[in-house]
Amino acid sequence: MFLNSLMAFAIHTLEPVAKWSAIVILTSLFLVGSYLYLTKRKILPKFLKYSTLALAVYFLFLAVCLFVADLTYHYSDEYAQENWLDKSILISHILLPLCAFIGSILLACLVHGYAKYKKYAKLKQLKNTLFIGVSCVFILTLLQIGRYYLQKIDGDGYFNSDSASVKQFALYACSVILTFLLLTASRADKQPLDFQAKPLAHAGICVSMSFALSYVKLWDMPNGGALTLASLFPLALYSYVYGTKKGLFAGFCYSLLQAVQDPWIIHPAQFLLDYPIAFTSVGLAGLFKESKLNRSNPRLAFSLGCGFVGIFRYTAHVLSGIFAFEAYAKGQNAVLFSLAYNVYVLVDIALVIAAAIAVSSSKTFTKEL
């Protein structure tokens, strides 16, 4: 009980500290950068390099601290009782399968990287084997989440009742269609999904920065979701630099952290829409990287890519709201309720686009990229 109270205090204390410290640090760096741009432009590239490194270290430390505190708090006995959750089932059917899936991805990356470093002769076959293995773990994860739905949600009298219902076929259909669209969009990137050490390290840095910024909440929504301080910007920037395929992969890893952090899962297809599909779409920020538009107007290309991210993520959350969370509408039209409720996503991506315009306006920063 003491540990639960301590972690509750830690998470509720750290989140506002994270928010205001991030705002102060980013504002200070912007002001110093602006001053150097106007007065001492020669040292601006060095300032950008070291300030970016310092930010990465800070956000990595912040992300680890907040994640540990949040994880401990949201899987505590006290939190489970307050939210009518069965802690043992939540851990066995949600937390452990998701952790196993994240572990399988990390292990596959390490094995592939080591094999490539050693110039393994059958690298392509190994890559296919690793992909099949990770896919199997992902399927098992979905099956466990399905068991959670059957045990806890189906027939609970709230999500499935006389006034509301979870429309399973529609959820599965939407998940398949949106996944197909993401895979189709990845074909715009002609580069293979082949990670060297540098892009893999940058992916880890950008995922940790986005994850830390996701705790910098400007506005919490009552039924899940939050308006953050452009938390997807580091991942959007990564997608723009390295292309759609690597961006989708980084976004997918980030989506799993979001799911482990504070899961609200009532159906496996709803899980796909609200987590992997919604956040993997950040890879679409690199949609125009290889286009003529990017060569003529990089700022517009980056901003348009971020716009596609916002539209796609908004669509995923809206569909989840319509077909899985009709009960939250409380008798109102579920379509209109979901459209209105998820507008925060568009505001969230508007902040990302604003950051993208600001960054791409700097020739020095663009050169550093």
C-alpha positions, 0 to 999 in steps of 0.5 A: 500500500505504501509503495502504491501511494508512493508511486501515485505521488511520484507520477502525479508530481513528476508529470507537472514537473516534466511539463513545465521543465520541458516548456522552460527548457525548449523556450530557453533553447529557442531564445538562445538559438534565436539570439545566436542566429541573429548575432553569432551565426557561426557557432549556431550549428555547434549549439544545435548539435550539443543542445539536441544531444542534451535534450535527448539525454534529458528526455531519455532519463525523464522517459525512463523515470516516468515510465517506471512510476507510471507502470508501477502505479497503473498496475497496482492493487489500488488503481485496479480497485478504483477502476474495477479491474482485475489486476492478475488478469490485466497483467497476464493478458495485457502487460506480459504479452505486450512486454514479450512482444516488445522483447521479441522485436528488440531481440530480432533487431539485435540478432539481425544487427549482429548477423549483418555485422558478421556478414552472415551468408544467409542474411535474407533467410534469417530476416524472414525467419525473424519476421515470422517469429515476431509475427507469431508473438504478435498473433499470440499477443492479440489472442491474449487480449481477445481472452481478456475481452471475453473474460472482462468486457463481453456481457458486462452490461456496459460496453455491451448492453441494451443501449450500446454494443461493441461492433466486432465485425466493423472493428476488424474490417476497419483494422484490416483496411487501415493496416492495408493503407499503411502498408501501401503508403510504405511503398512510397519509400524505395529504401529497404527496411534495413537498419544500420547502427546509426538510424537504429540509434536515432530511432531509439532516441526519437522514440524516447523523446516522444515518449517523454513528451507524451507526459507533458500533457496540456489537457487530459481528456475525460475518457482517455487521450491527451493534448500533449506538447507536440509529443509526436514531433521527434518521431515525425522528424525521424520519419521525414529524415529516414523515410516512411518504412523506418518511420512506421517501424519507429512509430510501431515501437512507440505505440507498444510503449503507449499500450503498456503505459496506460492501456484501455483495451476492451477488444483486440481490434480496438487495441489495433486501432487505438495503439499500433495503427494510430501511432504507427501512422507517424511514419507517414510524415516521411511520405513526401521525402522522395518526391519532387515537392521535397526538393522544391519545398521541404517545409511544405513536404514535411508539413503535408506529411504531418498533416497526413499523420493527423488525419490518419490517426484521427480516423483510427481513433474516431472509428474506435470510438464509434464501434467500440466505445458507443457506451461513452456517448450515453445515448447520443449519436455515437458518430457525432460524439466520436468525431467531436471527442477526438478533435484533440488529435487534430489540435495535437498534430497542429502543434507538430506541424507548427514545430515542423514549420519552425524547424524547416524554416531554419537553413542551419537546422535543415543542413544539420538534418 
